[in-house]
């Protein structure tokens, strides 16, 4: 497709092969991540009361806000590591990881210390029935202890993805997610625990994965030149760059999670049944998002390496190829959701009212994978290029439009309006970032036409 543009390196090595070499292992790992939510829902769904599913939904959305707010530890680390790797700067590759781990462990300990305040504020915002809140609080109080390990896992994952070591990232993610699933099933169905068992399973899995990350990073660094250079790690300019990139991405991540927190909160205000139905549908939607996101990770790593190597051609080719593959996978998942959505809903909950309600809104998550491709891919491209200011600003604009649309659409169309506002949020994110692509190219490749 790009043969007339490509120099020798691209003619010898397929661009498609490079994209898929990163995307496929990440997709495989990502498939296991939403399986946690699906398995949690299935395990708790064996109990007839709807408030158990609602409790897991509220507890999980708190950690979406708390932990995903620190998603910059994965995204920022991935972009910075990719650029250092592209520039063949091994000492900086090492320093990027250490800076990220210092931030992640310190932030995780701080979250544990301030957890009583997070607990209070969270349940003031997220209103559910008394039964839902009781079980959700238990879930929160146990799972918050995983914070230092969970954030360290973000740093390890981003670092390996940035280096293009997708297989290692896959193994670490698989270790985390499968451990989580195994312990959830043992503690809930075997031991007889409920929300507390799901939370404890997540805590144990996070510790296991963090230990795996330390071992894998040690092996990777043995292959690279240089040693531990404290002066380089604490270099003022690099620390400032790390801070700016991470702060912008943190604001972007918190804003994005706020949208999903509000979505869940407004679902809970309607009824336990709407909350449970939307949770079931959201789990299916997230499954598709994680599949497509494999190509966003590929775009992030390859775009970042192209920036480090100062090759605008590589940047453009990999951005286009990864996006083409993401769209193909998005369409396939939409078709599968259309065909398999109803039986999957029935498998996730035994409550008849929840099943019927979820079917009413199923078509929203059928279109979601296609509508979301643009924003997911552009997120990856901008993260790889460390264009964090644009990521932050365009996300804030998108959230503002979501809030306005939610106010009007939910009043007129109820839960359909809530889902429509979420879809509009995805589209606006893509359009606003797309408008900033020319500026990105000018800034990162100023000497190339």
TORVO-566129 format. One record per residue (C-alpha): x, y, z. Coordinates in pm, 1 decimal. Example, Ala and Ser with C-alpha at 12.3 -4.5 7.8 and 13.67 -1.06 7.14 Angstrom:
<rs>
- 1230.0, -450.0, 780.0
- 1367.0, -106.0, 714.0
</rs>
This chain:
<rs>
- 0.0, 0.0, 0.0
- 285.4, 237.5, 87.1
- 542.1, 81.6, -148.0
- 583.8, 401.8, -351.9
- 664.7, 595.7, -32.1
- 875.0, 341.6, 151.0
- 1254.6, 340.7, 182.4
- 1449.3, 15.9, 202.3
- 1370.4, -59.3, 566.5
- 995.2, -64.7, 499.1
- 1025.7, -269.7, 183.1
- 1223.3, -532.2, 372.8
- 999.9, -534.9, 680.7
- 624.8, -520.9, 648.7
- 458.6, -233.6, 829.7
- 163.0, -460.0, 893.3
- 390.8, -714.0, 1057.3
- 536.1, -450.4, 1289.5
- 189.7, -329.9, 1390.9
- 56.7, -679.3, 1453.2
- 367.5, -790.2, 1642.4
- 275.4, -542.6, 1915.5
- -102.2, -533.9, 1879.1
- -178.1, -907.4, 1888.8
- -6.7, -987.2, 2221.5
- -161.3, -675.8, 2377.7
- -503.0, -774.3, 2242.7
- -460.4, -1120.3, 2393.3
- -366.6, -966.3, 2727.5
- -646.7, -711.7, 2705.5
- -903.2, -984.3, 2639.8
- -821.2, -1125.0, 2983.0
- -863.7, -786.0, 3154.9
- -1235.9, -728.9, 3089.9
- -1282.6, -1097.3, 3161.4
- -1224.5, -994.8, 3523.7
- -1532.1, -774.5, 3509.1
- -1726.5, -1041.8, 3325.5
- -1621.3, -1312.9, 3570.9
- -1693.4, -1085.6, 3869.2
- -2038.1, -1017.8, 3725.1
- -2092.5, -1388.1, 3652.8
- -1977.0, -1495.3, 4001.5
- -2189.8, -1236.7, 4182.5
- -2468.6, -1294.7, 3929.3
- -2509.3, -1647.9, 4064.3
- -2674.7, -1476.3, 4362.3
- -3035.3, -1373.0, 4288.3
- -3030.3, -1026.8, 4450.1
- -2947.3, -742.8, 4205.1
- -2769.3, -535.5, 4470.7
- -2464.8, -765.8, 4461.6
- -2394.2, -672.2, 4098.7
- -2466.5, -309.3, 4181.4
- -2219.2, -319.5, 4472.0
- -1939.7, -451.4, 4250.8
- -2027.9, -184.6, 3990.6
- -2005.6, 100.5, 4242.2
- -1688.1, -35.5, 4399.5
- -1525.0, -89.0, 4062.4
- -1616.5, 258.1, 3938.5
- -1446.5, 413.4, 4242.2
- -1126.6, 235.3, 4151.0
- -1174.7, 332.4, 3788.8
- -1163.6, 691.8, 3906.5
- -881.8, 641.1, 4159.2
- -656.2, 406.9, 3960.6
- -733.9, 518.4, 3607.3
- -660.9, 868.8, 3727.2
- -306.6, 739.3, 3759.5
- -321.7, 590.5, 3411.0
- -51.1, 841.3, 3319.8
- 191.7, 598.6, 3482.1
- 127.0, 361.2, 3193.8
- 67.3, 609.7, 2915.1
- 334.3, 864.0, 3004.0
- 591.0, 593.0, 3076.7
- 508.3, 422.6, 2746.1
- 557.3, 738.1, 2540.7
- 880.8, 839.4, 2713.7
- 1023.3, 484.9, 2697.0
- 934.2, 453.6, 2327.7
- 1113.0, 776.5, 2241.2
- 1423.0, 680.4, 2443.0
- 1424.5, 338.7, 2273.6
- 1382.2, 495.5, 1929.4
- 1678.2, 724.8, 2000.5
- 1881.5, 416.6, 2115.4
- 1942.6, 582.5, 2454.5
- 1966.3, 284.3, 2694.9
- 2056.5, 488.5, 3007.5
- 1741.5, 697.1, 2956.4
- 1535.0, 382.1, 2901.7
- 1651.7, 268.3, 3246.0
- 1589.9, 608.0, 3403.6
- 1235.3, 629.5, 3265.0
- 1139.7, 309.3, 3448.5
- 1291.7, 415.1, 3780.3
- 1119.4, 754.4, 3772.7
- 787.2, 587.6, 3699.1
- 827.1, 332.9, 3981.3
- 920.8, 602.5, 4233.2
- 605.8, 794.9, 4145.0
- 382.7, 485.9, 4143.5
- 488.6, 347.1, 4481.5
- 472.7, 689.8, 4650.0
- 129.9, 758.7, 4500.9
- 2.3, 412.5, 4599.1
- 106.4, 454.8, 4962.4
- -55.3, 799.6, 4967.9
- -382.8, 654.5, 4837.2
- -388.0, 399.4, 5119.4
- -326.7, 673.3, 5377.6
- -607.4, 895.3, 5247.9
- -848.2, 609.2, 5179.5
- -1095.1, 713.2, 5455.2
- -1141.8, 1047.1, 5279.4
- -1180.1, 875.2, 4940.1
- -1438.0, 642.2, 5095.0
- -1642.2, 931.2, 5231.3
- -1632.5, 1142.3, 4913.9
- -1702.0, 846.6, 4684.8
- -2017.6, 736.5, 4859.6
- -2140.3, 1092.4, 4888.5
- -2125.1, 1111.2, 4508.3
- -2231.5, 755.5, 4419.9
- -2573.6, 700.6, 4566.6
- -2721.5, 352.9, 4560.2
- -2952.9, 151.9, 4781.1
- -2845.1, 72.7, 5136.8
- -2757.4, -285.2, 5041.8
- -2548.7, -173.5, 4743.5
- -2352.1, 80.8, 4949.2
- -2283.0, -163.3, 5233.9
- -2125.8, -425.3, 5008.8
- -1948.7, -163.0, 4795.5
- -1778.6, -15.0, 5104.5
- -1647.3, -356.7, 5203.7
- -1510.7, -403.0, 4851.4
- -1339.6, -62.8, 4863.0
- -1177.4, -104.1, 5203.4
- -1004.3, -425.5, 5100.0
- -907.1, -342.9, 4742.6
- -751.1, -3.6, 4826.5
- -462.7, -193.3, 4989.4
- -355.0, -301.0, 4639.2
- -279.3, 59.1, 4533.8
- 106.2, 54.7, 4549.4
- 119.6, -273.9, 4356.8
- -148.0, -178.9, 4103.3
- 23.4, 150.3, 4016.8
- 363.2, -19.0, 3989.1
- 203.7, -260.8, 3742.6
- 92.3, 38.0, 3532.8
- 453.5, 156.9, 3516.3
- 588.3, -184.4, 3417.1
- 321.0, -233.1, 3152.1
- 377.6, 108.9, 2992.9
- 754.2, 65.1, 2993.9
- 746.8, -270.4, 2817.1
- 490.1, -151.5, 2562.9
- 701.9, 156.0, 2486.1
- 1002.4, -67.5, 2423.6
- 795.4, -278.4, 2185.4
- 826.4, -580.2, 2419.7
- 463.1, -669.5, 2372.1
- 509.4, -1036.0, 2460.1
- 648.3, -948.4, 2802.2
- 367.2, -697.8, 2858.2
- 124.8, -972.6, 2755.1
- 267.3, -1218.9, 3005.6
- 253.6, -967.6, 3290.8
- -102.6, -864.8, 3209.6
- -204.2, -1226.9, 3174.0
- -44.3, -1309.3, 3509.0
- -240.5, -1027.0, 3673.5
- -574.9, -1099.9, 3514.2
- -576.9, -1478.3, 3533.6
- -461.3, -1464.3, 3896.5
- -744.9, -1224.7, 3964.6
- -1001.8, -1451.1, 3800.9
- -875.4, -1764.3, 3978.0
- -877.7, -1606.0, 4324.2
- -1218.5, -1443.9, 4266.7
- -1373.0, -1779.0, 4178.8
- -1202.4, -1957.6, 4470.7
- -1293.2, -1696.2, 4730.5
- -1653.0, -1633.2, 4618.5
- -1775.8, -1969.0, 4490.4
- -1538.2, -2185.1, 4692.2
- -1501.9, -2007.8, 5026.9
- -1844.0, -1841.0, 5020.5
- -1736.5, -1475.7, 5033.1
- -1914.3, -1202.3, 4835.0
- -1786.3, -853.5, 4746.7
- -1505.4, -895.2, 5000.4
- -1385.4, -1205.8, 4813.9
- -1374.6, -1022.0, 4481.7
- -1169.7, -740.9, 4640.2
- -929.6, -979.1, 4815.9
- -872.9, -1169.3, 4492.6
- -774.7, -844.8, 4319.9
- -532.6, -754.5, 4600.6
- -353.4, -1090.2, 4583.6
- -330.5, -1077.1, 4203.7
- -181.0, -724.9, 4209.7
- 97.6, -837.8, 4443.0
- 177.0, -1139.6, 4223.8
- 190.6, -926.4, 3906.8
- 415.5, -661.3, 4064.6
- 664.1, -930.7, 4164.1
- 656.0, -1058.8, 3805.2
- 721.9, -706.3, 3676.5
- 1033.8, -667.4, 3891.4
- 1172.0, -996.8, 3761.7
- 1096.4, -918.5, 3395.6
- 1243.4, -566.7, 3415.4
- 1562.0, -702.2, 3572.5
- 1607.4, -945.2, 3283.1
- 1538.8, -673.4, 3023.0
- 1790.7, -430.1, 3175.8
- 2061.7, -696.3, 3180.6
- 2046.9, -687.4, 2799.5
- 2104.2, -311.1, 2781.5
- 2409.1, -91.5, 2823.0
- 2464.7, 148.4, 3110.1
- 2407.6, 121.0, 3482.2
- 2218.6, 290.2, 3760.2
- 2292.8, 662.2, 3730.1
- 2123.4, 859.3, 4008.8
- 2222.8, 1192.6, 3854.7
- 2055.3, 1098.0, 3528.7
- 1744.5, 963.9, 3700.3
- 1709.1, 1290.7, 3892.4
- 1806.9, 1513.8, 3598.7
- 1612.5, 1837.1, 3640.9
- 1505.4, 1877.6, 3279.2
- 1397.0, 1515.5, 3244.8
- 1207.3, 1529.5, 3574.4
- 1032.3, 1845.1, 3456.6
- 941.8, 1679.7, 3126.7
- 817.0, 1370.7, 3308.8
- 608.2, 1587.3, 3542.1
- 451.1, 1792.3, 3262.1
- 365.2, 1488.1, 3048.4
- 229.9, 1290.1, 3341.9
- 28.2, 1578.9, 3485.3
- -140.3, 1649.5, 3152.7
- -222.6, 1282.2, 3100.5
- -347.2, 1257.3, 3459.1
- -590.7, 1544.2, 3400.7
- -698.1, 1377.6, 3076.5
- -748.1, 1040.9, 3249.5
- -940.3, 1183.7, 3545.2
- -1167.2, 1372.7, 3306.3
- -1235.0, 1057.8, 3105.0
- -1306.6, 848.5, 3414.4
- -1534.9, 1125.2, 3545.3
- -1761.0, 1065.2, 3246.4
- -1793.9, 694.5, 3329.9
- -1835.7, 768.4, 3700.4
- -2120.0, 1006.3, 3617.6
- -2269.1, 747.4, 3383.1
- -2274.1, 490.8, 3665.5
- -2396.2, 741.7, 3923.8
- -2689.5, 847.1, 3705.8
- -2770.5, 481.5, 3638.8
- -2778.7, 416.4, 4014.4
- -3014.2, 710.9, 4069.7
- -3275.8, 553.0, 3843.8
- -3293.4, 205.7, 4001.7
- -3086.7, -98.2, 4098.1
- -3215.4, -273.2, 3784.7
- -3099.3, 4.8, 3545.9
- -2765.0, 15.2, 3728.0
- -2721.8, -361.9, 3693.9
- -2833.8, -365.2, 3327.6
- -2600.7, -80.8, 3231.5
- -2317.4, -255.0, 3418.4
- -2371.1, -576.0, 3221.5
- -2370.4, -380.3, 2893.6
- -2069.0, -173.3, 2994.2
- -1871.7, -491.1, 3065.4
- -1942.1, -611.2, 2711.2
- -1850.5, -270.9, 2567.1
- -1525.0, -260.5, 2765.0
- -1436.6, -604.4, 2630.9
- -1454.5, -466.0, 2274.5
- -1265.6, -153.1, 2372.0
- -979.1, -359.9, 2507.8
- -958.1, -558.3, 2186.0
- -938.1, -243.3, 1973.7
- -698.6, -86.9, 2223.3
- -430.5, -336.2, 2121.7
- -381.1, -126.7, 1807.3
- -379.3, 195.3, 2009.0
- -91.7, 46.6, 2212.1
- 79.6, -47.7, 1886.8
- 36.0, 306.5, 1756.1
- 171.0, 444.4, 2084.3
- 488.5, 235.2, 2078.2
- 564.0, 270.2, 1705.7
- 474.8, 640.0, 1690.4
- 689.8, 708.7, 1995.8
- 982.8, 518.3, 1850.3
- 943.4, 711.5, 1524.0
- 955.8, 1040.2, 1716.8
- 1269.9, 922.7, 1897.1
- 1425.5, 825.4, 1561.8
- 1304.6, 1156.8, 1409.6
- 1131.7, 978.2, 1120.8
- 811.3, 1143.7, 1008.4
- 753.5, 878.4, 741.5
- 758.6, 595.0, 994.9
- 525.7, 793.5, 1216.8
- 266.8, 846.6, 944.3
- 281.6, 493.7, 805.3
- 237.7, 324.6, 1142.9
- -37.8, 563.8, 1247.6
- -235.3, 478.6, 932.5
- -171.3, 102.7, 936.1
- -257.9, 57.3, 1303.0
- -578.3, 258.0, 1257.9
- -686.0, 47.7, 960.5
- -649.8, -269.2, 1165.5
- -833.8, -113.3, 1460.3
- -1131.8, -27.7, 1238.5
- -1146.4, -382.1, 1100.0
- -1150.6, -530.1, 1451.8
- -1411.0, -273.8, 1564.5
- -1650.2, -371.6, 1285.8
- -1601.5, -743.2, 1356.6
- -1672.9, -695.3, 1726.3
- -1985.3, -490.4, 1647.8
- -2117.6, -776.6, 1433.3
- -2039.1, -1032.4, 1703.7
- -2217.0, -819.0, 1964.0
- -2523.9, -802.0, 1741.1
- -2526.9, -1180.9, 1704.5
- -2421.2, -1292.1, 2051.6
- -2533.3, -1003.8, 2274.1
- -2863.6, -1152.5, 2401.8
- -2723.7, -1492.9, 2507.3
- -2421.9, -1321.0, 2664.5
- -2652.3, -1100.3, 2871.8
- -2837.3, -1411.3, 2990.0
- -2506.0, -1572.1, 3084.8
- -2400.4, -1272.8, 3294.3
- -2709.0, -1249.9, 3514.6
- -2991.0, -1482.6, 3615.6
- -3225.0, -1195.0, 3704.4
- -3500.6, -1182.2, 3439.5
- -3575.2, -811.9, 3482.4
- -3209.2, -719.1, 3436.0
- -3189.5, -939.9, 3125.4
- -3491.0, -774.4, 2961.2
- -3372.1, -423.6, 3049.2
- -3022.6, -487.0, 2911.1
- -3167.6, -612.3, 2580.8
- -3356.3, -282.9, 2541.3
- -3028.5, -88.8, 2531.2
- -2809.5, -348.6, 2360.2
- -2785.7, -166.2, 2028.4
- -2584.3, 116.6, 2186.3
- -2293.7, -115.2, 2253.4
- -2327.1, -262.2, 1904.5
- -2233.1, 75.7, 1751.2
- -1984.2, 169.0, 2027.4
- -1679.0, -20.2, 1887.8
- -1699.3, 157.3, 1551.0
- -1767.9, 500.4, 1698.8
- -1479.8, 462.8, 1944.7
- -1201.3, 357.5, 1705.9
- -1099.8, 713.2, 1618.6
- -1052.8, 837.9, 1973.9
- -873.0, 523.0, 2090.3
- -622.7, 534.9, 1804.2
- -558.1, 906.5, 1830.7
- -505.6, 869.1, 2204.3
- -231.9, 614.7, 2133.5
- -69.4, 829.4, 1864.8
- -65.6, 1143.4, 2079.1
- 61.9, 951.3, 2384.1
- 348.0, 803.9, 2180.7
- 438.3, 1151.4, 2058.8
- 400.8, 1282.8, 2418.6
- 167.8, 1557.1, 2294.7
- 14.0, 1562.3, 2638.2
- -119.8, 1917.8, 2629.7
- -342.0, 1837.3, 2332.8
- -463.4, 1518.6, 2500.8
- -558.8, 1718.6, 2808.8
- -727.0, 2008.4, 2632.7
- -924.9, 1804.6, 2381.1
- -1048.0, 1573.8, 2656.9
- -1172.1, 1867.4, 2863.0
- -1363.4, 2000.3, 2562.1
- -1516.9, 1657.4, 2506.1
- -1624.4, 1625.3, 2870.7
- -1790.3, 1967.3, 2855.1
- -1989.0, 1862.8, 2548.3
- -2082.5, 1536.9, 2722.1
- -2220.0, 1726.3, 3022.9
- -2429.0, 1954.5, 2804.7
- -2564.7, 1669.1, 2594.1
- -2635.2, 1454.8, 2902.0
- -2839.9, 1732.5, 3060.0
- -3072.1, 1758.0, 2761.0
- -3075.2, 1404.5, 2621.8
- -3144.3, 1220.7, 2947.6
- -3429.1, 1456.4, 3028.5
- -3587.4, 1380.8, 2690.5
- -3496.1, 1013.8, 2639.7
- -3404.6, 872.7, 2981.0
- -3146.1, 593.7, 2977.6
- -3130.1, 605.8, 2597.0
- -3022.2, 968.4, 2632.7
- -2750.3, 867.0, 2877.6
- -2608.1, 614.8, 2629.8
- -2637.6, 866.4, 2341.9
- -2434.9, 1119.1, 2542.2
- -2161.9, 859.2, 2596.8
- -2142.1, 782.6, 2223.4
- -2121.8, 1155.0, 2143.6
- -1836.8, 1182.8, 2392.8
- -1636.2, 921.6, 2197.4
- -1695.7, 1095.1, 1863.3
- -1604.0, 1441.9, 1990.8
- -1279.5, 1309.1, 2139.5
- -1179.8, 1177.4, 1796.3
- -1273.3, 1491.6, 1604.8
- -1095.5, 1731.3, 1840.2
- -771.8, 1527.9, 1839.9
- -786.0, 1486.5, 1462.6
- -791.6, 1864.1, 1429.3
- -460.0, 1878.7, 1621.3
- -270.1, 1626.5, 1404.6
- -115.1, 1890.7, 1171.7
- 22.9, 2077.9, 1473.9
- 164.4, 1753.2, 1612.5
- 351.0, 1683.2, 1288.6
- 492.7, 2035.1, 1273.3
- 614.6, 2023.3, 1632.8
- 763.6, 1673.1, 1639.1
- 913.3, 1676.3, 1286.9
- 998.8, 2042.0, 1218.7
- 1269.2, 1967.3, 960.2
- 1073.0, 1717.6, 746.8
- 812.3, 1810.9, 482.7
</rs>
